[in-house]
Amino acid sequence: MNASLKAEGLHTYYGKSHILHGVSLEVAEGKITALLGRNGAGKTTTLRSLMGLTPAREGRVTIFGVDTTRWPPYRIAASGVGYVPEGRRIFANLSVDENLKVPREHDGPWTPERIYALFPRLAERKENRGRQLSGGEQEMLSIGRALLLNPKLLILDEPSQGLAPLIVREVFAIVSRMRDEGISVLLVEQNARMSLEIADFAYVLDDGAIVHGGPAGELAADEARVQALAGASAEEWTMG
């Protein structure tokens, strides 16, 4: 199966701090790949390296078969990658409608009208400013804005963070639907159980290194390992 995204041996630093230690992963075309791990494991840094926001000092990133290792973020986004960062980053003073007009439209099936059909709650709050929305509505707006780029690959960083359980389920149902639309998804999450329910493949990151990679269903069935995700150490993951 073709890979929409492939990272090989990424070493990323913040100043002198060595954060990622040879991270390698793949996102299969039209599939959901989950990147799991406890807080501080290096998940967000991995995404920042893939998007060119914090470029890796060593290693290679290939997106849709093209080497994008040294590309700036805007060029990566323009190649068909939608990125929903942690914390949503919507424009607090703009209305929902204005937020959806920020991305330059790309040809494809996703239009503001279709976003409103996907998220009826946003349609009801069209004139509300970003700061007046609930956390769940802000997440929907953030995903909707990324979809307007008509991406072939969607990268999501902690979409469930700070959301009520019912809203989390709703957001994950939307992520599942992206796969049905033929979009490849890389999902970074601390909510391991919910992620493994919808993902096809899963990696576990611990202390800046990939310590597990395999079918999501197999990992979901290993109760001890799912529990260990809350505070897994590399030693635990490489044993057994």
Stockholm file with secondary structure:
# STOCKHOLM 1.0

chainA/1-240         MNASLKAEGLHTYYGKSHILHGVSLEVAEGKITALLGRNGAGKTTTLRSLMGLTPAREGRVTIFGVDTTRWPPYRIAASGVGYVPEGRRIFANLSVDENLKVPREHDGPWTPERIYALFPRLAERKENRGRQLSGGEQEMLSIGRALLLNPKLLILDEPSQGLAPLIVREVFAIVSRMRDEGISVLLVEQNARMSLEIADFAYVLDDGAIVHGGPAGELAADEARVQALAGASAEEWTMG
#=GR chainA/1-240 SS CCEEEEEEEEEEEETTEEEEEEEEEEEETTCEEEEECCTTSSHHHHHHHHTTSSCCSEEEEEETTEECTTCCHHHHHHTTEEEECTTCCCCTTSBHHHHHTSSCCCSSSCCHHHHHHHCHHHHHTTTSBGGGSCHHHHHHHHHHHHHTTCCSEEEEECTTTTCCHHHHHHHHHHHHHHHHTTCEEEEEESCHHHHHHHCSEEEEEETTEEEEEEEHHHHHHCHHHHHHTTSCCHHHHHCC
#=GC SS_cons         CCEEEEEEEEEEEETTEEEEEEEEEEEETTCEEEEECCTTSSHHHHHHHHTTSSCCSEEEEEETTEECTTCCHHHHHHTTEEEECTTCCCCTTSBHHHHHTSSCCCSSSCCHHHHHHHCHHHHHTTTSBGGGSCHHHHHHHHHHHHHTTCCSEEEEECTTTTCCHHHHHHHHHHHHHHHHTTCEEEEEESCHHHHHHHCSEEEEEETTEEEEEEEHHHHHHCHHHHHHTTSCCHHHHHCC
//
